[in-house]
Amino acid sequence: MSTLPLNEPSKRPGGRTAAVTSRIHQAILDVIVEEGIEACTFSKVAERAGVERSTLYRRYPDRWDAIIGAWLEVAGAEVKPTVGDSFAADLRSILTRLLIALESPLGPALLSVVAELRRREGNDFSRAFFDRRMEQLAPIFDAAIERGELAPDVDRELLFSLAAGPVYFRLFVAGRRIDDDFIDSIVQSICLTFGRCEAAKVSLGSRIP
């Protein structure tokens, strides 16, 4: 059984190495989703990926480095942005894709991995994951600044944290359904808070009273 496939990774070596890496990462995700973190051993991953265990030992110091590598690739694939005509539309698209990813089997699995890694001293996974996400989102911020919708010195991390945070909270803490109206309310709030008023009104159109 395969989980959400790793389409369009942000950076990946070419040729046979790329194919092997993709199989390894997909095997890691499948094992974690189906059997949990503790079941994600090199032996099980190697069997799933159709590679020798020695291949994994050569690539990764331990299984946690392999797990981190797989999730960082997810960060490059799940919410890859496409720059549109407005920041509001771009943000709405990003949040919708994020919701789809979190509602898939990978969503709860990701939270379990993050929780386990945060228990381990000296692990920078959360920071690396978020940094990768912000690198991905740079084009939509750059375009919004160029259009005059956001100030050049806008706090990008704060903006995205305030946009994505409600999605995680409502889904995993409150246990409530998220619909288009909820996503639109986040977008409206973010644009009114961070956007220059006229630009925000143009982006959201009739949704702003």
C-alpha positions in Angstrom: 0.0 0.0 0.0 1.4 3.4 -1.0 0.8 6.7 0.8 0.7 10.1 -0.9 3.4 9.9 -3.6 6.4 12.1 -3.6 5.6 14.2 -6.7 7.8 17.1 -7.8 10.5 17.1 -5.1 12.2 20.4 -4.8 15.8 19.1 -5.2 16.9 15.6 -6.1 19.9 14.1 -7.8 19.5 12.6 -11.2 19.5 9.1 -12.7 19.5 5.9 -10.8 20.4 7.6 -7.6 17.2 9.6 -7.8 15.1 6.5 -8.4 16.7 4.7 -5.4 16.2 7.8 -3.2 12.6 8.1 -4.2 11.9 4.4 -3.4 13.6 4.7 0.0 11.7 7.8 1.0 8.4 6.3 -0.2 9.1 3.1 1.8 9.8 5.1 4.9 6.5 7.0 4.6 4.6 3.8 3.9 6.0 2.0 6.9 5.4 4.9 9.3 1.8 5.4 8.1 1.0 1.7 8.2 3.0 0.5 11.2 4.3 3.4 13.2 7.6 5.0 13.8 9.1 2.2 15.8 8.5 -0.2 13.0 10.6 2.0 10.6 13.8 0.0 10.7 16.5 -0.2 8.1 15.6 -3.8 7.5 12.0 -3.1 6.9 12.7 0.0 4.7 15.2 -1.9 2.6 12.7 -4.7 2.0 10.0 -2.3 1.0 12.3 -0.2 -1.2 13.9 -3.3 -2.8 17.4 -2.3 -1.9 20.2 -3.8 0.3 20.5 -2.7 3.9 24.1 -1.7 3.0 22.6 1.0 0.7 20.9 2.6 3.6 23.9 2.4 5.9 26.0 4.1 3.3 23.5 6.9 2.9 22.4 7.6 6.5 24.1 7.6 9.9 21.0 6.2 11.4 17.3 5.6 10.8 16.3 9.0 12.1 18.4 10.7 9.4 16.6 8.6 6.8 13.2 9.6 8.3 14.1 13.2 8.3 15.2 13.0 4.7 11.9 11.5 3.7 9.9 14.2 5.5 12.0 17.0 4.1 11.2 15.7 0.6 7.5 15.8 1.6 8.0 19.5 2.4 9.2 20.0 -1.1 6.3 18.2 -2.7 3.1 18.6 -0.7 2.6 22.3 -0.9 4.7 23.5 -3.9 3.3 26.9 -4.7 2.2 28.2 -8.1 2.3 32.0 -8.5 -1.0 33.4 -9.6 -2.5 36.8 -10.1 -2.9 37.8 -6.4 -1.5 37.0 -3.0 -4.9 36.1 -1.7 -5.4 33.5 -4.4 -1.9 32.1 -3.9 -2.4 31.8 -0.1 -5.8 30.2 -0.6 -4.2 27.6 -2.9 -1.3 26.9 -0.5 -3.7 26.4 2.5 -6.0 24.1 0.4 -3.0 21.9 -0.6 -1.8 21.9 3.0 -5.2 20.7 4.1 -5.3 17.9 1.5 -1.9 16.7 2.7 -2.8 16.9 6.4 -6.1 15.0 5.8 -4.2 12.2 4.1 -2.6 9.4 6.1 0.6 11.4 6.1 -0.9 14.1 8.3 -1.1 12.3 11.6 2.1 10.4 10.8 3.9 13.7 10.4 2.8 14.9 13.8 3.9 11.7 15.4 7.4 12.0 13.8 7.7 15.6 14.9 6.7 14.8 18.4 9.2 12.0 18.7 12.0 14.1 17.2 11.4 17.0 19.5 12.0 14.7 22.4 15.6 14.1 21.1 18.1 16.7 22.2 20.0 18.5 19.5 17.6 17.7 16.7 16.9 20.5 14.3 14.3 18.7 12.2 11.5 21.2 12.9 13.6 24.1 12.0 14.9 22.5 8.8 11.3 21.5 7.8 10.0 25.0 8.3 13.0 26.5 6.6 12.3 24.3 3.5 8.7 25.4 3.6 9.7 29.1 3.6 12.1 28.6 0.7 9.2 27.1 -1.3 6.9 30.0 -0.5 9.4 32.7 -1.4 8.1 33.1 -5.0 4.6 34.0 -3.8 5.9 36.5 -1.3 8.2 38.1 -3.9 5.4 38.4 -6.3 3.0 39.9 -3.7 5.7 42.5 -2.8 6.3 43.3 -6.5 2.5 43.8 -6.9 2.4 46.1 -3.8 0.2 43.7 -1.9 2.7 43.1 0.9 5.3 45.4 2.4 8.9 44.6 1.4 9.9 44.0 5.0 6.9 41.8 5.8 7.6 39.1 8.4 7.1 36.1 6.2 7.5 33.5 8.9 5.0 35.2 11.1 2.5 35.6 8.3 2.7 31.9 7.3 2.6 30.7 10.9 -0.6 32.7 11.5 -2.1 31.4 8.2 -1.2 27.7 8.6 -1.6 27.5 12.4 -5.4 27.6 12.4 -5.5 24.7 10.0 -3.3 22.5 12.2 -5.2 23.5 15.4 -8.7 23.0 14.0 -7.9 19.7 12.4 -5.7 18.0 15.0 -6.7 19.8 18.3 -10.3 20.9 17.9 -11.2 18.0 15.7 -13.4 20.1 13.5 -14.1 20.0 9.8 -12.4 22.6 7.6 -14.3 23.9 4.6 -13.7 26.5 1.9 -15.3 29.2 4.1 -12.8 28.5 6.9 -9.9 28.8 4.5 -11.3 32.0 3.0 -11.7 33.5 6.5 -8.0 32.8 7.2 -7.0 34.4 3.9 -9.2 37.5 4.5 -7.8 37.9 8.0 -4.2 37.6 6.8 -4.6 40.0 3.9 -6.2 42.6 6.1 -3.6 42.2 8.8 -0.5 42.1 6.6 -1.6 43.5 3.3 -1.8 47.1 2.2 -5.5 47.8 2.4 -6.2 48.6 -1.2 -4.2 45.7 -2.4 -5.9 43.3 0.0 -9.3 44.5 -1.2 -8.4 44.0 -4.8 -7.1 40.5 -4.1 -10.2 39.3 -2.1 -12.7 41.2 -4.2 -16.3 40.8 -3.0 -15.4 38.7 -0.1 -14.4 41.8 1.9 -17.5 43.8 3.1 
